[in-house]
Amino acid sequence: MGVGNRIRVGVIGLGYWGPNLARNLAELPEFELVALCDLRAESLASVARRHPSARCVLSAEEVISDESIDAVVVSTTVGTHYELARAALEAGKHVFVEKPLATSSAEVRDLMSIADRAGRVLMPGHTFLYSPPVRTIKELIDAGELGEIYFVSSSRVNLGLHQTDVSVVWDLGPHDFSIHRYWLGELPAQVTAVSRACIIPGNPDVAFIALSYPSGTLVHSQVSWLAPSKLRLTAIVGSQKMVVYDDTSVEPVRIFDSGASMPDPGSFGEYQLSYRTGSIVSPRLDATEPLALEFQNFAGAILRGEPLVSSPEMGLDVIRTIEAVDRSLERGGVPVPLDEESVAELDRELTTRVGELTHPVADIEHVDTRRDKDSLGTAILGAGPAGLTAAYVHAKRGAPATVFEADVTVGGIAKTIEFGGYRMDLGGHRFFTKVGPIRQLWQDMLGDDFLTRPRLSRIYYKGKYFDYPITAKDVVGRLGLFEATRCALSYLAAKRHRRDEADTFEEWVTARFGRRLYDAFFRSYTEKLWGIPGSEIRSLWAAQRIKNFSLGKAILSILGLNREHVTTLIEEFQYPRLGPGQMWEAFAQHVQEKGVVLRGNSRCVSIRHAERHVDSIVVQSNGDRDEHAVDAVVSSLPLKDLIQSLDPPAPPAVQAAAAKLRYRDLVVVGLITSQEEPFPDNWIYLHDPAIRAGRVQNFGAWSSAMVRPGTTCLGVEYFCFQGDEIWEMNDVEAVELATRELESIGLIDASCVVDGLKVLVPKAYPMYDSEYEKAVQTIRTYLASFDNLHPCGRNGLHRYNNQDHSMWTAVLASLNALDGTQHDVWEVNTDEDYLEEGTLVEALFGSHLSGALL
C-alpha cells in the first residue's frame, strides 16, 4: 500500500468523466493520485496541469504493469471496460470501472471470478447510489414510510450527447436500473421495451421500458437523447405516501402524505374509495458530492473490507436488466423474463451485438460536452448569501442570469438544517449591520418573520462562566482581583513597548492587551478554532474580527484602564423566525419570480476562457455535464476552487498560490434534549482547552419556532480539518462525545438527550495562515486581468467576512459585471475600524449603488 497507508491509484481515460474522477481522488486523503493515462496527448496535458504530481502516460498497459500502483480507475469507452479491468485484476490491482461494468453479464461474471481469486476489490461506478436524494428515498422505503410500493415512473431525457458506441439504453439506462435495484432490493421478473433509432441507424436514441417485479411493483422508465429539455424526474407511489425525486430541482425530494384507499364496507356492495391529501415535506439532505462518497466506499473496501453499495453483484444485475431490454427490443417489444436460462441465451447473442458498436480496446473515451449556443447572461456560482445577493441585483436590473449551486439547498453555510421538527443554524448567524440598504433588504424579505432577539452569551474558561459582555463584579468575582490586577499590569507593560507593526495574531493581541490576557483568554480558543498556533495566524484576522472589542479590552475598561467606546457589544440583533436559511430561501424565491434561473445540484467544474475573457462554463449534475455560453461570471466559489476550475489552467505560479490556500472545516453536532431551557444563552464560547468543542448554540434561545415546545436543540461546534477524528466519527459517536462534554461542564443532563445528528460543514472558515496573504495577492493580481470574471463573498475572496459584508461584495461584483465599473471588492471590511462607520461607506452608498438594492 502507498505511503502512510494511502492507496496509490492511476486513472485510465480522461475524456468526459475522467477529469472528475481524478479531481475527487486527488482531494480524498485515502488516495494518492500517481498516474494519469489517455491516448490523446492534448486531453492528458489539460488534466495533468491540475495534478502536477501525477505521472502522465499514453499507454494503459504502462499503468496496469506498474507494481507501485495499488488501484486502477477505468473511465474509457464501454467496449474497453472488460479487457482493461481483467488485465488490471490479473496484475493484482484493485479496480474501479465506470458504469456499465462490461458489455455482457458473462464478462461481468468472469471479472467477478478473477477478482475473487485475486482477493481484489472490483467496483462498478454507479454514482447515483451515493447521491443524498437517492439514499434518503432508500431510507424511507426501508423504514416502511411509503408502505407497499405500487409503482415507479422515471424519465431521464435530454437533448444531446449521442453516443456512437452504445445505445441510449446502455448510456442512460444503468442510472435508473441501478437506482431501482437499490430501492426495491430485487431484479425485475420481466421486461418489455420499445425504441426508435431516429438519428444513427441501428442505434436507438429513445426507449420506453416497462419492468414488472416479483413483489408486484411496476416500473416505467423513459430514456432519450432527443428531448427538448433535460428532465430527471422519478415518482414513487406507495400505499402510505408518495415521493417525487426531481434531480434538477433545489428541492430534489418531496414527500407527499397523500393517497387513496378502500376502507371496509359498511354493508354488502358498499365500496367507496377514500382519498387523503396531507402535508408535503422536503427532507434534509447532505451536501456531500456523490462521487466522493463513492470513492470513500471504494477505499473502505480496500483498506477495511467494508461492503460496497455499488457492488459487482449490483453491476451484474444492471447488465442483466439491460440485456433483457435489448432482447425485448430485438423481438419487437415482447416481454422477456430474467431467468437464468434466458440470461445464458442472451449472453451468447448480445455479446457479439454490443461488440459491433464498440471501439477497439486501445481507444479511450472522447465525448464533447454539449454547449448552449445562446448565452445565458451572467453565471452566478454559488447560492449562499453572496450568490443570492448577486442574483437579486441582476433581478432588479432585469438582467439575464442563472445561479448554479452544487448543494441541493440554498444558503451555503448560512442554510438551516431541518431534523425531526427541529432547525439548526450552522454557525450562529446574527443579522446585524450598519449598512442601511442591507438592513432594509433583510426586513423587506421577511417582514414579521424577521425577529428582534436579545443577546445573551457567556464564556466558559477553567471551570467558570464569564458573562459576555462582562461586568466588573463578574470579572473580579470569577477571575479574582489578584489575577485581574496581573492582567492590568501586563497590559500596561505591553502598552509601553508596543510596536506599530504586528505580523501575527499573537503579536497583535499581546501588543494591545498584554501577554497575560492573551494566554488566559485568546490563546486556547484561537488555537482551537484554527488548529495552528497563534504565532502562525496573520494579524489581519485579529484586526478584522476583533476590531474595537475584545474580552481583554472589556476587562481593562472595568478596571478603569481603558475607556474607549466598545462598538460591537450590541444588546440585541435580528434573526429569521425559522433560522438563517429562511432568509436565503426567501431570496431564492424572490429572484426566481423575477426571472433569474436557479439550478440546484449543479456544480461548476470548468470555466473556459480565452484572452482573459470567460466564454463558457461547464456544469456537472450527477452524471451529466452541460456547457453554457456566458456574458460574465460572478463567483462565490472558494478562491482555490475557482482557480483550479479555469480552462486553460492558470499559470503555474497562480496554481501554486491557490494550492497554498487552506480552510478550517466545521462539524456541528445537534443534540435534541427534553430540557426546555438547559441554559438561557444564545451561545456559549468554550475557551477551556480541556473541552474539544469550541462553542455551543441554544437554538431555542435564537427562536422558539426552531424547536418543539417543551424541548430544545443544541448545536455543539467542533472546529477541525477534514479527516480529523471528529470528522470521521459516525453520528452515534459524535452525539455521545458532545453529550459527554456538555454534561461535564454542567450545561445539560445527559439522560435528557433523546436524539442527535452530526452535520459536516466543509470549508467553513478561510484560514489566515502564514502563506495566505501572499497567495491571495498573487491570485488577485491574476484575476484582475479578466474582463468578465468577478469573485465575491467570504470564500470567494478568502476573507473572513460577515453576511452583510459578503452581500456587499456581491453588490459591487454584480455592478462591475453589469456596468463595467471598477469597484474594489477586495477592500470591503479590511479597515481595522468597523467598515460601516467610516467615510468609505458614505462614498459607496451614493444614489447609484443604493439604487441597485432599493
BELZICOR-V379967 format. One record per residue. RES is the residue in one letter. PSI is psi as a letter, one per 40 degrees, with the letter a starting at -180 (999 if undefined). OMEGA is omega in whole degrees, 0 to 359 (NA if undefined). Layout:
res=RES psi=PSI omega=OMEGA
res=RES psi=PSI omega=OMEGA
This chain:
res=M psi=i omega=185
res=G psi=a omega=182
res=V psi=h omega=178
res=G psi=f omega=180
res=N psi=f omega=175
res=R psi=i omega=182
res=I psi=h omega=179
res=R psi=h omega=191
res=V psi=i omega=174
res=G psi=i omega=180
res=V psi=h omega=178
res=I psi=h omega=181
res=G psi=h omega=185
res=L psi=f omega=180
res=G psi=b omega=186
res=Y psi=d omega=190
res=W psi=d omega=184
res=G psi=d omega=179
res=P psi=d omega=177
res=N psi=d omega=178
res=L psi=d omega=180
res=A psi=d omega=181
res=R psi=d omega=181
res=N psi=d omega=178
res=L psi=d omega=181
res=A psi=d omega=184
res=E psi=e omega=183
res=L psi=h omega=183
res=P psi=e omega=182
res=E psi=e omega=186
res=F psi=i omega=169
res=E psi=h omega=181
res=L psi=h omega=187
res=V psi=e omega=184
res=A psi=i omega=174
res=L psi=h omega=184
res=C psi=h omega=172
res=D psi=i omega=178
res=L psi=d omega=183
res=R psi=h omega=184
res=A psi=d omega=182
res=E psi=d omega=177
res=S psi=d omega=179
res=L psi=d omega=181
res=A psi=d omega=182
res=S psi=d omega=181
res=V psi=d omega=184
res=A psi=d omega=180
res=R psi=d omega=179
res=R psi=e omega=182
res=H psi=g omega=188
res=P psi=e omega=181
res=S psi=e omega=181
res=A psi=i omega=178
res=R psi=h omega=182
res=C psi=h omega=179
res=V psi=i omega=179
res=L psi=e omega=184
res=S psi=h omega=177
res=A psi=d omega=180
res=E psi=d omega=180
res=E psi=d omega=178
res=V psi=d omega=184
res=I psi=d omega=182
res=S psi=e omega=181
res=D psi=h omega=184
res=E psi=e omega=180
res=S psi=e omega=182
res=I psi=h omega=182
res=D psi=d omega=187
res=A psi=i omega=179
res=V psi=h omega=175
res=V psi=h omega=184
res=V psi=h omega=178
res=S psi=g omega=183
res=T psi=a omega=177
res=T psi=i omega=188
res=V psi=d omega=183
res=G psi=e omega=180
res=T psi=e omega=187
res=H psi=d omega=186
res=Y psi=d omega=183
res=E psi=d omega=180
res=L psi=d omega=180
res=A psi=d omega=180
res=R psi=d omega=180
res=A psi=d omega=181
res=A psi=d omega=178
res=L psi=d omega=180
res=E psi=d omega=176
res=A psi=e omega=176
res=G psi=e omega=180
res=K psi=i omega=163
res=H psi=i omega=189
res=V psi=h omega=171
res=F psi=h omega=183
res=V psi=h omega=176
res=E psi=i omega=181
res=K psi=i omega=348
res=P psi=i omega=186
res=L psi=d omega=179
res=A psi=a omega=183
res=T psi=e omega=176
res=S psi=i omega=178
res=S psi=d omega=177
res=A psi=d omega=178
res=E psi=d omega=180
res=V psi=d omega=179
res=R psi=d omega=179
res=D psi=d omega=178
res=L psi=d omega=179
res=M psi=d omega=180
res=S psi=d omega=179
res=I psi=d omega=180
res=A psi=d omega=180
res=D psi=d omega=179
res=R psi=d omega=183
res=A psi=e omega=182
res=G psi=f omega=182
res=R psi=i omega=180
res=V psi=h omega=174
res=L psi=h omega=185
res=M psi=h omega=173
res=P psi=i omega=185
res=G psi=g omega=175
res=H psi=g omega=190
res=T psi=d omega=184
res=F psi=d omega=180
res=L psi=e omega=180
res=Y psi=e omega=179
res=S psi=h omega=181
res=P psi=d omega=178
res=P psi=d omega=181
res=V psi=d omega=180
res=R psi=d omega=179
res=T psi=d omega=179
res=I psi=d omega=176
res=K psi=d omega=179
res=E psi=d omega=178
res=L psi=d omega=180
res=I psi=d omega=182
res=D psi=d omega=180
res=A psi=e omega=179
res=G psi=e omega=184
res=E psi=d omega=180
res=L psi=e omega=184
res=G psi=a omega=176
res=E psi=h omega=179
res=I psi=h omega=181
res=Y psi=d omega=181
res=F psi=i omega=177
res=V psi=h omega=178
res=S psi=h omega=184
res=S psi=i omega=176
res=S psi=h omega=177
res=R psi=g omega=187
res=V psi=i omega=175
res=N psi=i omega=176
res=L psi=h omega=174
res=G psi=a omega=186
res=L psi=f omega=169
res=H psi=h omega=176
res=Q psi=i omega=179
res=T psi=e omega=185
res=D psi=e omega=180
res=V psi=i omega=177
res=S psi=i omega=178
res=V psi=d omega=179
res=V psi=d omega=179
res=W psi=d omega=181
res=D psi=d omega=185
res=L psi=d omega=183
res=G psi=d omega=182
res=P psi=d omega=178
res=H psi=d omega=184
res=D psi=d omega=181
res=F psi=d omega=178
res=S psi=d omega=179
res=I psi=d omega=180
res=H psi=d omega=179
res=R psi=d omega=180
res=Y psi=d omega=182
res=W psi=d omega=190
res=L psi=d omega=177
res=G psi=f omega=180
res=E psi=i omega=175
res=L psi=i omega=173
res=P psi=i omega=173
res=A psi=d omega=185
res=Q psi=i omega=182
res=V psi=h omega=174
res=T psi=h omega=185
res=A psi=i omega=171
res=V psi=i omega=183
res=S psi=i omega=174
res=R psi=h omega=173
res=A psi=g omega=186
res=C psi=d omega=187
res=I psi=d omega=181
res=I psi=h omega=182
res=P psi=h omega=177
res=G psi=e omega=181
res=N psi=g omega=186
res=P psi=h omega=176
res=D psi=e omega=170
res=V psi=h omega=180
res=A psi=i omega=175
res=F psi=h omega=191
res=I psi=h omega=176
res=A psi=h omega=181
res=L psi=h omega=175
res=S psi=i omega=188
res=Y psi=i omega=180
res=P psi=d omega=181
res=S psi=e omega=184
res=G psi=e omega=179
res=T psi=h omega=175
res=L psi=i omega=179
res=V psi=h omega=173
res=H psi=h omega=183
res=S psi=h omega=177
res=Q psi=h omega=177
res=V psi=i omega=183
res=S psi=i omega=170
res=W psi=e omega=190
res=L psi=f omega=178
res=A psi=i omega=181
res=P psi=d omega=179
res=S psi=i omega=182
res=K psi=h omega=177
res=L psi=h omega=177
res=R psi=g omega=191
res=L psi=h omega=178
res=T psi=h omega=175
res=A psi=h omega=177
res=I psi=h omega=184
res=V psi=h omega=179
res=G psi=i omega=181
res=S psi=d omega=181
res=Q psi=d omega=182
res=K psi=i omega=176
res=M psi=i omega=179
res=V psi=h omega=171
res=V psi=h omega=179
res=Y psi=h omega=180
res=D psi=h omega=186
res=D psi=e omega=181
res=T psi=e omega=185
res=S psi=i omega=173
res=V psi=e omega=172
res=E psi=g omega=190
res=P psi=d omega=180
res=V psi=h omega=174
res=R psi=h omega=183
res=I psi=h omega=182
res=F psi=h omega=176
res=D psi=g omega=185
res=S psi=i omega=178
res=G psi=a omega=179
res=A psi=i omega=179
res=S psi=i omega=179
res=M psi=h omega=181
res=P psi=i omega=177
res=D psi=h omega=183
res=P psi=i omega=177
res=G psi=d omega=179
res=S psi=i omega=182
res=F psi=h omega=178
res=G psi=e omega=182
res=E psi=g omega=179
res=Y psi=h omega=180
res=Q psi=h omega=180
res=L psi=i omega=176
res=S psi=h omega=181
res=Y psi=i omega=176
res=R psi=i omega=176
res=T psi=h omega=183
res=G psi=a omega=185
res=S psi=i omega=175
res=I psi=h omega=185
res=V psi=h omega=172
res=S psi=h omega=186
res=P psi=i omega=175
res=R psi=h omega=179
res=L psi=i omega=175
res=D psi=i omega=183
res=A psi=e omega=183
res=T psi=i omega=179
res=E psi=h omega=183
res=P psi=d omega=183
res=L psi=d omega=177
res=A psi=d omega=177
res=L psi=d omega=180
res=E psi=d omega=180
res=F psi=d omega=175
res=Q psi=d omega=176
res=N psi=d omega=176
res=F psi=d omega=179
res=A psi=d omega=180
res=G psi=d omega=178
res=A psi=d omega=181
res=I psi=d omega=188
res=L psi=d omega=189
res=R psi=e omega=179
res=G psi=f omega=181
res=E psi=i omega=180
res=P psi=i omega=178
res=L psi=h omega=171
res=V psi=d omega=174
res=S psi=g omega=187
res=S psi=i omega=174
res=P psi=d omega=177
res=E psi=d omega=176
res=M psi=d omega=179
res=G psi=d omega=178
res=L psi=d omega=181
res=D psi=d omega=177
res=V psi=d omega=179
res=I psi=d omega=179
res=R psi=d omega=179
res=T psi=d omega=179
res=I psi=d omega=179
res=E psi=d omega=178
res=A psi=d omega=176
res=V psi=d omega=180
res=D psi=d omega=180
res=R psi=d omega=178
res=S psi=d omega=178
res=L psi=d omega=179
res=E psi=d omega=184
res=R psi=e omega=176
res=G psi=f omega=175
res=G psi=e omega=178
res=V psi=i omega=178
res=P psi=i omega=179
res=V psi=h omega=178
res=P psi=i omega=178
res=L psi=f omega=175
res=D psi=i omega=187
res=E psi=d omega=180
res=E psi=d omega=179
res=S psi=d omega=180
res=V psi=d omega=180
res=A psi=d omega=179
res=E psi=d omega=180
res=L psi=d omega=178
res=D psi=d omega=185
res=R psi=d omega=187
res=E psi=d omega=191
res=L psi=d omega=179
res=T psi=d omega=179
res=T psi=d omega=184
res=R psi=d omega=180
res=V psi=d omega=180
res=G psi=d omega=179
res=E psi=d omega=182
res=L psi=e omega=188
res=T psi=i omega=177
res=H psi=i omega=174
res=P psi=i omega=183
res=V psi=d omega=185
res=A psi=e omega=183
res=D psi=h omega=177
res=I psi=i omega=188
res=E psi=h omega=174
res=H psi=h omega=179
res=V psi=h omega=178
res=D psi=h omega=173
res=T psi=i omega=180
res=R psi=i omega=186
res=R psi=h omega=173
res=D psi=h omega=178
res=K psi=d omega=181
res=D psi=i omega=180
res=S psi=i omega=176
res=L psi=e omega=182
res=G psi=b omega=178
res=T psi=h omega=172
res=A psi=h omega=179
res=I psi=h omega=187
res=L psi=h omega=181
res=G psi=h omega=180
res=A psi=f omega=170
res=G psi=a omega=180
res=P psi=d omega=181
res=A psi=d omega=182
res=G psi=d omega=181
res=L psi=d omega=174
res=T psi=d omega=175
res=A psi=d omega=178
res=A psi=d omega=179
res=Y psi=d omega=180
res=V psi=d omega=179
res=H psi=d omega=178
res=A psi=d omega=179
res=K psi=d omega=181
res=R psi=e omega=185
res=G psi=f omega=182
res=A psi=h omega=180
res=P psi=h omega=180
res=A psi=i omega=174
res=T psi=h omega=178
res=V psi=h omega=177
res=F psi=h omega=182
res=E psi=h omega=182
res=A psi=d omega=181
res=D psi=i omega=176
res=V psi=e omega=177
res=T psi=i omega=180
res=V psi=i omega=176
res=G psi=e omega=181
res=G psi=b omega=178
res=I psi=e omega=175
res=A psi=e omega=178
res=K psi=i omega=176
res=T psi=h omega=178
res=I psi=h omega=178
res=E psi=h omega=184
res=F psi=h omega=174
res=G psi=f omega=180
res=G psi=e omega=178
res=Y psi=i omega=180
res=R psi=h omega=183
res=M psi=h omega=177
res=D psi=h omega=183
res=L psi=g omega=174
res=G psi=e omega=178
res=G psi=g omega=187
res=H psi=g omega=172
res=R psi=i omega=175
res=F psi=g omega=181
res=F psi=h omega=179
res=T psi=i omega=172
res=K psi=e omega=176
res=V psi=h omega=188
res=G psi=d omega=180
res=P psi=d omega=178
res=I psi=d omega=180
res=R psi=d omega=180
res=Q psi=d omega=179
res=L psi=d omega=176
res=W psi=d omega=183
res=Q psi=d omega=181
res=D psi=d omega=183
res=M psi=d omega=188
res=L psi=e omega=179
res=G psi=b omega=183
res=D psi=e omega=177
res=D psi=e omega=177
res=F psi=g omega=189
res=L psi=i omega=169
res=T psi=h omega=187
res=R psi=i omega=175
res=P psi=i omega=178
res=R psi=h omega=175
res=L psi=h omega=179
res=S psi=i omega=179
res=R psi=i omega=175
res=I psi=h omega=175
res=Y psi=h omega=182
res=Y psi=h omega=177
res=K psi=f omega=173
res=G psi=e omega=182
res=K psi=i omega=178
res=Y psi=h omega=178
res=F psi=h omega=175
res=D psi=i omega=182
res=Y psi=h omega=8
res=P psi=i omega=187
res=I psi=i omega=178
res=T psi=i omega=181
res=A psi=d omega=181
res=K psi=d omega=181
res=D psi=d omega=182
res=V psi=d omega=182
res=V psi=d omega=182
res=G psi=d omega=185
res=R psi=d omega=178
res=L psi=d omega=181
res=G psi=h omega=182
res=L psi=d omega=182
res=F psi=d omega=181
res=E psi=d omega=178
res=A psi=d omega=179
res=T psi=d omega=178
res=R psi=d omega=177
res=C psi=d omega=180
res=A psi=d omega=179
res=L psi=d omega=177
res=S psi=d omega=178
res=Y psi=d omega=181
res=L psi=d omega=179
res=A psi=d omega=179
res=A psi=d omega=182
res=K psi=d omega=181
res=R psi=d omega=185
res=H psi=e omega=185
res=R psi=h omega=172
res=R psi=i omega=180
res=D psi=d omega=183
res=E psi=h omega=175
res=A psi=h omega=184
res=D psi=d omega=186
res=T psi=i omega=177
res=F psi=d omega=181
res=E psi=d omega=179
res=E psi=d omega=183
res=W psi=d omega=182
res=V psi=d omega=181
res=T psi=d omega=181
res=A psi=d omega=184
res=R psi=d omega=187
res=F psi=e omega=178
res=G psi=i omega=182
res=R psi=d omega=185
res=R psi=d omega=180
res=L psi=d omega=178
res=Y psi=d omega=181
res=D psi=d omega=185
res=A psi=d omega=190
res=F psi=d omega=186
res=F psi=d omega=189
res=R psi=d omega=189
res=S psi=d omega=182
res=Y psi=d omega=181
res=T psi=d omega=180
res=E psi=d omega=173
res=K psi=d omega=181
res=L psi=d omega=189
res=W psi=e omega=178
res=G psi=e omega=177
res=I psi=i omega=179
res=P psi=i omega=177
res=G psi=d omega=179
res=S psi=e omega=179
res=E psi=e omega=179
res=I psi=h omega=183
res=R psi=i omega=183
res=S psi=d omega=182
res=L psi=d omega=179
res=W psi=d omega=178
res=A psi=d omega=180
res=A psi=d omega=184
res=Q psi=d omega=188
res=R psi=d omega=181
res=I psi=d omega=178
res=K psi=b omega=185
res=N psi=f omega=179
res=F psi=i omega=167
res=S psi=i omega=176
res=L psi=d omega=180
res=G psi=d omega=182
res=K psi=d omega=178
res=A psi=d omega=178
res=I psi=d omega=181
res=L psi=d omega=176
res=S psi=d omega=180
res=I psi=d omega=181
res=L psi=e omega=178
res=G psi=e omega=183
res=L psi=e omega=182
res=N psi=h omega=185
res=R psi=f omega=177
res=E psi=i omega=178
res=H psi=h omega=179
res=V psi=h omega=190
res=T psi=d omega=190
res=T psi=e omega=179
res=L psi=g omega=181
res=I psi=i omega=181
res=E psi=d omega=180
res=E psi=i omega=179
res=F psi=i omega=178
res=Q psi=i omega=187
res=Y psi=h omega=177
res=P psi=i omega=185
res=R psi=d omega=182
res=L psi=f omega=179
res=G psi=i omega=185
res=P psi=d omega=180
res=G psi=d omega=179
res=Q psi=d omega=179
res=M psi=d omega=186
res=W psi=d omega=172
res=E psi=d omega=176
res=A psi=d omega=175
res=F psi=d omega=182
res=A psi=d omega=179
res=Q psi=d omega=181
res=H psi=d omega=185
res=V psi=d omega=177
res=Q psi=d omega=177
res=E psi=d omega=180
res=K psi=e omega=173
res=G psi=e omega=176
res=V psi=h omega=180
res=V psi=h omega=178
res=L psi=h omega=181
res=R psi=h omega=176
res=G psi=i omega=180
res=N psi=f omega=183
res=S psi=h omega=184
res=R psi=h omega=175
res=C psi=h omega=183
res=V psi=e omega=181
res=S psi=h omega=175
res=I psi=h omega=187
res=R psi=h omega=187
res=H psi=i omega=175
res=A psi=h omega=180
res=E psi=f omega=177
res=R psi=f omega=176
res=H psi=h omega=179
res=V psi=h omega=179
res=D psi=d omega=184
res=S psi=i omega=173
res=I psi=i omega=176
res=V psi=h omega=185
res=V psi=h omega=179
res=Q psi=h omega=173
res=S psi=h omega=188
res=N psi=b omega=185
res=G psi=e omega=185
res=D psi=i omega=175
res=R psi=h omega=176
res=D psi=i omega=175
res=E psi=h omega=183
res=H psi=h omega=171
res=A psi=i omega=183
res=V psi=i omega=172
res=D psi=d omega=182
res=A psi=i omega=176
res=V psi=h omega=170
res=V psi=h omega=191
res=S psi=h omega=169
res=S psi=e omega=174
res=L psi=i omega=171
res=P psi=h omega=186
res=L psi=d omega=178
res=K psi=d omega=180
res=D psi=d omega=180
res=L psi=d omega=181
res=I psi=d omega=183
res=Q psi=e omega=180
res=S psi=e omega=183
res=L psi=h omega=180
res=D psi=h omega=5
res=P psi=i omega=184
res=P psi=i omega=176
res=A psi=i omega=177
res=P psi=i omega=183
res=P psi=d omega=181
res=A psi=d omega=179
res=V psi=d omega=176
res=Q psi=d omega=179
res=A psi=d omega=178
res=A psi=d omega=179
res=A psi=d omega=181
res=A psi=d omega=181
res=K psi=e omega=180
res=L psi=h omega=182
res=R psi=i omega=182
res=Y psi=i omega=174
res=R psi=h omega=182
res=D psi=i omega=186
res=L psi=h omega=169
res=V psi=h omega=176
res=V psi=h omega=178
res=V psi=h omega=178
res=G psi=h omega=177
res=L psi=h omega=175
res=I psi=h omega=184
res=T psi=i omega=178
res=S psi=e omega=173
res=Q psi=h omega=183
res=E psi=d omega=179
res=E psi=g omega=179
res=P psi=d omega=172
res=F psi=i omega=188
res=P psi=e omega=188
res=D psi=i omega=166
res=N psi=d omega=177
res=W psi=i omega=178
res=I psi=h omega=176
res=Y psi=h omega=183
res=L psi=g omega=182
res=H psi=d omega=186
res=D psi=h omega=181
res=P psi=e omega=179
res=A psi=e omega=179
res=I psi=h omega=182
res=R psi=d omega=179
res=A psi=i omega=181
res=G psi=d omega=182
res=R psi=i omega=175
res=V psi=h omega=178
res=Q psi=i omega=174
res=N psi=g omega=189
res=F psi=d omega=176
res=G psi=d omega=178
res=A psi=d omega=174
res=W psi=d omega=179
res=S psi=h omega=180
res=S psi=d omega=180
res=A psi=e omega=181
res=M psi=e omega=182
res=V psi=i omega=176
res=R psi=i omega=182
res=P psi=h omega=178
res=G psi=e omega=179
res=T psi=i omega=172
res=T psi=i omega=178
res=C psi=h omega=179
res=L psi=i omega=176
res=G psi=h omega=182
res=V psi=h omega=189
res=E psi=h omega=177
res=Y psi=h omega=177
res=F psi=h omega=186
res=C psi=i omega=169
res=F psi=i omega=176
res=Q psi=h omega=183
res=G psi=e omega=176
res=D psi=i omega=184
res=E psi=d omega=182
res=I psi=d omega=179
res=W psi=d omega=184
res=E psi=e omega=180
res=M psi=i omega=171
res=N psi=i omega=185
res=D psi=d omega=183
res=V psi=d omega=180
res=E psi=d omega=181
res=A psi=d omega=179
res=V psi=d omega=178
res=E psi=d omega=179
res=L psi=d omega=182
res=A psi=d omega=179
res=T psi=d omega=181
res=R psi=d omega=182
res=E psi=d omega=181
res=L psi=d omega=178
res=E psi=d omega=183
res=S psi=d omega=179
res=I psi=e omega=171
res=G psi=e omega=182
res=L psi=d omega=182
res=I psi=i omega=170
res=D psi=h omega=185
res=A psi=d omega=181
res=S psi=e omega=181
res=C psi=e omega=178
res=V psi=h omega=187
res=V psi=e omega=181
res=D psi=i omega=178
res=G psi=i omega=177
res=L psi=i omega=180
res=K psi=h omega=180
res=V psi=h omega=178
res=L psi=h omega=179
res=V psi=g omega=181
res=P psi=i omega=176
res=K psi=f omega=181
res=A psi=d omega=185
res=Y psi=h omega=173
res=P psi=h omega=186
res=M psi=h omega=177
res=Y psi=g omega=182
res=D psi=a omega=189
res=S psi=e omega=185
res=E psi=e omega=191
res=Y psi=d omega=188
res=E psi=d omega=180
res=K psi=d omega=180
res=A psi=d omega=180
res=V psi=d omega=180
res=Q psi=d omega=177
res=T psi=d omega=181
res=I psi=d omega=181
res=R psi=d omega=179
res=T psi=d omega=180
res=Y psi=d omega=182
res=L psi=d omega=179
res=A psi=e omega=181
res=S psi=e omega=176
res=F psi=i omega=181
res=D psi=e omega=182
res=N psi=f omega=177
res=L psi=h omega=191
res=H psi=h omega=177
res=P psi=i omega=178
res=C psi=i omega=176
res=G psi=i omega=184
res=R psi=c omega=181
res=N psi=d omega=178
res=G psi=d omega=178
res=L psi=e omega=186
res=H psi=f omega=182
res=R psi=h omega=186
res=Y psi=g omega=181
res=N psi=i omega=168
res=N psi=i omega=182
res=Q psi=d omega=185
res=D psi=d omega=178
res=H psi=d omega=177
res=S psi=d omega=178
res=M psi=d omega=182
res=W psi=d omega=176
res=T psi=d omega=179
res=A psi=d omega=176
res=V psi=d omega=182
res=L psi=d omega=180
res=A psi=d omega=180
res=S psi=d omega=178
res=L psi=d omega=175
res=N psi=d omega=180
res=A psi=d omega=186
res=L psi=d omega=188
res=D psi=e omega=183
res=G psi=f omega=178
res=T psi=i omega=184
res=Q psi=f omega=179
res=H psi=h omega=185
res=D psi=g omega=181
res=V psi=d omega=184
res=W psi=e omega=184
res=E psi=e omega=177
res=V psi=h omega=177
res=N psi=f omega=175
res=T psi=e omega=180
res=D psi=i omega=181
res=E psi=d omega=173
res=D psi=i omega=176
res=Y psi=h omega=184
res=L psi=d omega=186
res=E psi=e omega=185
res=E psi=e omega=186
res=G psi=i omega=179
res=T psi=e omega=180
res=L psi=d omega=181
res=V psi=d omega=178
res=E psi=d omega=180
res=A psi=d omega=181
res=L psi=d omega=184
res=F psi=f omega=169
res=G psi=i omega=184
res=S psi=d omega=182
res=H psi=d omega=184
res=L psi=d omega=179
res=S psi=d omega=180
res=G psi=e omega=179
res=A psi=d omega=183
res=L psi=d omega=189
res=L psi=999 omega=NA
